[in-house]
Amino acid sequence: QVQLVESGGGLVQAGGSLRLSCAPSGTIFSIKAMGWYRQAPGKQRELVAKITTGGSTNYADSVKGRFTISRDNAKNTVYLQMNSLKPEDTAVYLCNYEATFYPYKYWGQGTQVTVSS
């Protein structure tokens, strides 16, 4: 089964930047949307940003103005540019693809982002 592979996480100081990437290990047909979620220890998974095939985006209020989601349609790759990082952004970041056909949703394994104060 096709898997999503994230990269770009790491340790950064507050105020710094990171760029996450996510690409599928194989072909996924009819992708409707791509997104990034995050999960911090002891907290529920939350949507960070999402982009549709039409290019519409939405962001969590906590990251608006600091994070930017983008996609490369030719490569079926999604990116998350994270600027002005804060310690509260520390979490495992997971990418998610929504597709028209089964299994409809794909998840990556996650990449750790740690922001030190």
PyRosetta script that sets phi, psi and omega in degrees:
from pyrosetta import init, pose_from_sequence

init()
pose = pose_from_sequence("QVQLVESGGGLVQAGGSLRLSCAPSGTIFSIKAMGWYRQAPGKQRELVAKITTGGSTNYADSVKGRFTISRDNAKNTVYLQMNSLKPEDTAVYLCNYEATFYPYKYWGQGTQVTVSS")
pose.set_psi(1, 144.7)
pose.set_omega(1, -179.4)
pose.set_phi(2, -66.3)
pose.set_psi(2, 137.5)
pose.set_omega(2, 177.6)
pose.set_phi(3, -120.4)
pose.set_psi(3, 157.5)
pose.set_omega(3, 174.7)
pose.set_phi(4, -99.7)
pose.set_psi(4, 137.6)
pose.set_omega(4, -177.0)
pose.set_phi(5, -120.4)
pose.set_psi(5, 117.6)
pose.set_omega(5, 178.9)
pose.set_phi(6, -95.7)
pose.set_psi(6, 155.2)
pose.set_omega(6, 174.0)
pose.set_phi(7, -152.9)
pose.set_psi(7, 163.1)
pose.set_omega(7, 174.3)
pose.set_phi(8, 106.9)
pose.set_psi(8, -5.0)
pose.set_omega(8, 178.5)
pose.set_phi(9, -72.8)
pose.set_psi(9, 174.3)
pose.set_omega(9, 179.4)
pose.set_phi(10, 161.6)
pose.set_psi(10, -165.9)
pose.set_omega(10, 179.9)
pose.set_phi(11, -105.5)
pose.set_psi(11, 130.8)
pose.set_omega(11, -179.1)
pose.set_phi(12, -143.6)
pose.set_psi(12, 151.9)
pose.set_omega(12, 176.9)
pose.set_phi(13, -79.8)
pose.set_psi(13, 155.7)
pose.set_omega(13, 176.8)
pose.set_phi(14, -54.6)
pose.set_psi(14, 136.7)
pose.set_omega(14, -176.7)
pose.set_phi(15, 93.3)
pose.set_psi(15, -11.6)
pose.set_omega(15, -178.3)
pose.set_phi(16, -84.1)
pose.set_psi(16, -174.7)
pose.set_omega(16, -176.2)
pose.set_phi(17, -132.0)
pose.set_psi(17, 152.2)
pose.set_omega(17, 171.6)
pose.set_phi(18, -143.3)
pose.set_psi(18, 153.8)
pose.set_omega(18, 175.6)
pose.set_phi(19, -125.9)
pose.set_psi(19, 119.6)
pose.set_omega(19, 178.6)
pose.set_phi(20, -96.0)
pose.set_psi(20, 146.9)
pose.set_omega(20, 176.1)
pose.set_phi(21, -129.5)
pose.set_psi(21, 151.0)
pose.set_omega(21, 177.6)
pose.set_phi(22, -143.9)
pose.set_psi(22, 128.6)
pose.set_omega(22, 179.7)
pose.set_phi(23, -138.9)
pose.set_psi(23, 148.9)
pose.set_omega(23, 178.4)
pose.set_phi(24, -80.4)
pose.set_psi(24, 152.2)
pose.set_omega(24, 179.3)
pose.set_phi(25, -78.9)
pose.set_psi(25, -13.8)
pose.set_omega(25, 178.7)
pose.set_phi(26, -149.0)
pose.set_psi(26, -158.2)
pose.set_omega(26, -178.0)
pose.set_phi(27, -91.0)
pose.set_psi(27, 131.5)
pose.set_omega(27, 172.9)
pose.set_phi(28, -118.8)
pose.set_psi(28, 124.7)
pose.set_omega(28, -178.3)
pose.set_phi(29, -91.7)
pose.set_psi(29, 148.3)
pose.set_omega(29, 172.6)
pose.set_phi(30, 53.5)
pose.set_psi(30, 55.7)
pose.set_omega(30, 174.8)
pose.set_phi(31, -72.0)
pose.set_psi(31, 130.1)
pose.set_omega(31, -179.6)
pose.set_phi(32, -96.2)
pose.set_psi(32, -37.6)
pose.set_omega(32, -176.9)
pose.set_phi(33, -157.1)
pose.set_psi(33, 156.0)
pose.set_omega(33, 176.0)
pose.set_phi(34, -129.8)
pose.set_psi(34, 145.2)
pose.set_omega(34, -178.3)
pose.set_phi(35, -152.6)
pose.set_psi(35, 169.0)
pose.set_omega(35, 175.8)
pose.set_phi(36, -122.8)
pose.set_psi(36, 132.4)
pose.set_omega(36, 174.1)
pose.set_phi(37, -118.5)
pose.set_psi(37, 165.3)
pose.set_omega(37, 173.5)
pose.set_phi(38, -143.6)
pose.set_psi(38, 153.3)
pose.set_omega(38, 178.5)
pose.set_phi(39, -140.4)
pose.set_psi(39, 119.3)
pose.set_omega(39, 176.9)
pose.set_phi(40, -95.9)
pose.set_psi(40, 157.4)
pose.set_omega(40, -179.6)
pose.set_phi(41, -55.7)
pose.set_psi(41, 129.3)
pose.set_omega(41, 177.2)
pose.set_phi(42, 77.4)
pose.set_psi(42, 4.8)
pose.set_omega(42, -178.8)
pose.set_phi(43, -120.8)
pose.set_psi(43, 161.3)
pose.set_omega(43, 178.1)
pose.set_phi(44, -77.3)
pose.set_psi(44, 154.3)
pose.set_omega(44, 175.4)
pose.set_phi(45, -66.3)
pose.set_psi(45, 137.4)
pose.set_omega(45, -179.2)
pose.set_phi(46, -132.2)
pose.set_psi(46, 149.6)
pose.set_omega(46, 176.1)
pose.set_phi(47, -73.0)
pose.set_psi(47, 131.4)
pose.set_omega(47, 176.9)
pose.set_phi(48, -98.3)
pose.set_psi(48, -50.6)
pose.set_omega(48, -178.3)
pose.set_phi(49, -160.1)
pose.set_psi(49, 153.1)
pose.set_omega(49, -177.9)
pose.set_phi(50, -145.7)
pose.set_psi(50, 145.0)
pose.set_omega(50, 177.0)
pose.set_phi(51, -136.4)
pose.set_psi(51, 133.7)
pose.set_omega(51, -178.7)
pose.set_phi(52, -92.9)
pose.set_psi(52, 172.7)
pose.set_omega(52, 178.2)
pose.set_phi(53, -62.5)
pose.set_psi(53, -27.9)
pose.set_omega(53, 178.4)
pose.set_phi(54, -80.6)
pose.set_psi(54, -6.0)
pose.set_omega(54, 177.7)
pose.set_phi(55, 95.9)
pose.set_psi(55, 0.4)
pose.set_omega(55, 177.2)
pose.set_phi(56, -70.5)
pose.set_psi(56, 140.7)
pose.set_omega(56, -178.6)
pose.set_phi(57, -126.1)
pose.set_psi(57, 153.0)
pose.set_omega(57, 168.3)
pose.set_phi(58, -144.8)
pose.set_psi(58, 149.0)
pose.set_omega(58, -174.3)
pose.set_phi(59, -130.9)
pose.set_psi(59, 151.8)
pose.set_omega(59, 168.9)
pose.set_phi(60, -65.4)
pose.set_psi(60, 144.4)
pose.set_omega(60, -178.5)
pose.set_phi(61, -56.8)
pose.set_psi(61, -33.8)
pose.set_omega(61, -175.3)
pose.set_phi(62, -68.6)
pose.set_psi(62, -16.0)
pose.set_omega(62, -177.0)
pose.set_phi(63, -117.2)
pose.set_psi(63, -3.2)
pose.set_omega(63, -179.3)
pose.set_phi(64, -58.8)
pose.set_psi(64, 134.6)
pose.set_omega(64, -179.1)
pose.set_phi(65, 85.3)
pose.set_psi(65, -11.2)
pose.set_omega(65, -179.9)
pose.set_phi(66, -116.0)
pose.set_psi(66, -35.2)
pose.set_omega(66, -177.3)
pose.set_phi(67, -108.8)
pose.set_psi(67, 147.5)
pose.set_omega(67, 176.7)
pose.set_phi(68, -134.6)
pose.set_psi(68, 126.1)
pose.set_omega(68, 176.6)
pose.set_phi(69, -99.2)
pose.set_psi(69, 141.3)
pose.set_omega(69, 177.6)
pose.set_phi(70, -147.6)
pose.set_psi(70, 168.2)
pose.set_omega(70, -177.7)
pose.set_phi(71, -143.9)
pose.set_psi(71, 153.5)
pose.set_omega(71, 172.9)
pose.set_phi(72, -114.0)
pose.set_psi(72, 103.0)
pose.set_omega(72, -175.1)
pose.set_phi(73, -63.7)
pose.set_psi(73, -34.7)
pose.set_omega(73, -178.4)
pose.set_phi(74, -65.0)
pose.set_psi(74, -31.3)
pose.set_omega(74, -177.8)
pose.set_phi(75, -104.7)
pose.set_psi(75, -1.1)
pose.set_omega(75, -175.2)
pose.set_phi(76, 52.2)
pose.set_psi(76, 39.4)
pose.set_omega(76, -177.3)
pose.set_phi(77, -112.2)
pose.set_psi(77, 142.4)
pose.set_omega(77, 177.8)
pose.set_phi(78, -121.5)
pose.set_psi(78, 145.8)
pose.set_omega(78, -177.5)
pose.set_phi(79, -125.1)
pose.set_psi(79, 156.0)
pose.set_omega(79, 172.8)
pose.set_phi(80, -135.3)
pose.set_psi(80, 108.8)
pose.set_omega(80, 175.1)
pose.set_phi(81, -88.7)
pose.set_psi(81, 121.3)
pose.set_omega(81, -176.5)
pose.set_phi(82, -117.1)
pose.set_psi(82, 116.2)
pose.set_omega(82, 179.1)
pose.set_phi(83, -115.4)
pose.set_psi(83, 164.4)
pose.set_omega(83, 178.1)
pose.set_phi(84, 48.7)
pose.set_psi(84, 48.7)
pose.set_omega(84, -176.3)
pose.set_phi(85, -64.8)
pose.set_psi(85, 146.3)
pose.set_omega(85, -179.3)
pose.set_phi(86, -121.2)
pose.set_psi(86, 156.4)
pose.set_omega(86, 177.4)
pose.set_phi(87, -54.8)
pose.set_psi(87, -33.3)
pose.set_omega(87, -179.8)
pose.set_phi(88, -71.9)
pose.set_psi(88, -5.8)
pose.set_omega(88, 173.3)
pose.set_phi(89, -82.6)
pose.set_psi(89, -6.7)
pose.set_omega(89, 180.0)
pose.set_phi(90, -61.2)
pose.set_psi(90, 125.0)
pose.set_omega(90, -177.1)
pose.set_phi(91, -178.7)
pose.set_psi(91, 171.7)
pose.set_omega(91, 166.5)
pose.set_phi(92, -88.3)
pose.set_psi(92, 126.5)
pose.set_omega(92, -178.9)
pose.set_phi(93, -102.3)
pose.set_psi(93, 129.1)
pose.set_omega(93, -177.2)
pose.set_phi(94, -122.9)
pose.set_psi(94, 137.8)
pose.set_omega(94, 175.5)
pose.set_phi(95, -95.0)
pose.set_psi(95, 154.9)
pose.set_omega(95, -175.3)
pose.set_phi(96, -142.1)
pose.set_psi(96, 132.8)
pose.set_omega(96, 174.7)
pose.set_phi(97, -116.7)
pose.set_psi(97, 139.1)
pose.set_omega(97, 174.3)
pose.set_phi(98, -110.4)
pose.set_psi(98, 129.8)
pose.set_omega(98, -176.4)
pose.set_phi(99, -127.7)
pose.set_psi(99, 161.0)
pose.set_omega(99, -179.4)
pose.set_phi(100, -71.6)
pose.set_psi(100, -33.6)
pose.set_omega(100, -174.4)
pose.set_phi(101, -105.5)
pose.set_psi(101, 159.6)
pose.set_omega(101, 177.7)
pose.set_phi(102, -53.0)
pose.set_psi(102, 138.3)
pose.set_omega(102, 9.8)
pose.set_phi(103, -90.5)
pose.set_psi(103, 17.2)
pose.set_omega(103, 172.5)
pose.set_phi(104, 70.4)
pose.set_psi(104, -40.4)
pose.set_omega(104, 179.2)
pose.set_phi(105, -131.4)
pose.set_psi(105, 137.9)
pose.set_omega(105, 177.2)
pose.set_phi(106, -124.1)
pose.set_psi(106, 142.7)
pose.set_omega(106, 178.9)
pose.set_phi(107, -127.5)
pose.set_psi(107, 146.1)
pose.set_omega(107, 170.8)
pose.set_phi(108, -87.4)
pose.set_psi(108, 174.5)
pose.set_omega(108, 180.0)
pose.set_phi(109, -80.0)
pose.set_psi(109, -20.9)
pose.set_omega(109, 179.1)
pose.set_phi(110, 103.2)
pose.set_psi(110, 151.4)
pose.set_omega(110, 175.3)
pose.set_phi(111, -133.2)
pose.set_psi(111, 135.2)
pose.set_omega(111, -175.3)
pose.set_phi(112, -79.7)
pose.set_psi(112, 131.7)
pose.set_omega(112, 171.9)
pose.set_phi(113, -119.8)
pose.set_psi(113, 122.4)
pose.set_omega(113, 179.9)
pose.set_phi(114, -124.0)
pose.set_psi(114, 124.5)
pose.set_omega(114, -179.5)
pose.set_phi(115, -113.9)
pose.set_psi(115, 118.2)
pose.set_omega(115, -179.2)
pose.set_phi(116, -93.0)
pose.set_psi(116, 148.3)
pose.set_omega(116, -178.4)
pose.set_phi(117, -90.2)
pose.dump_pdb("model.pdb")
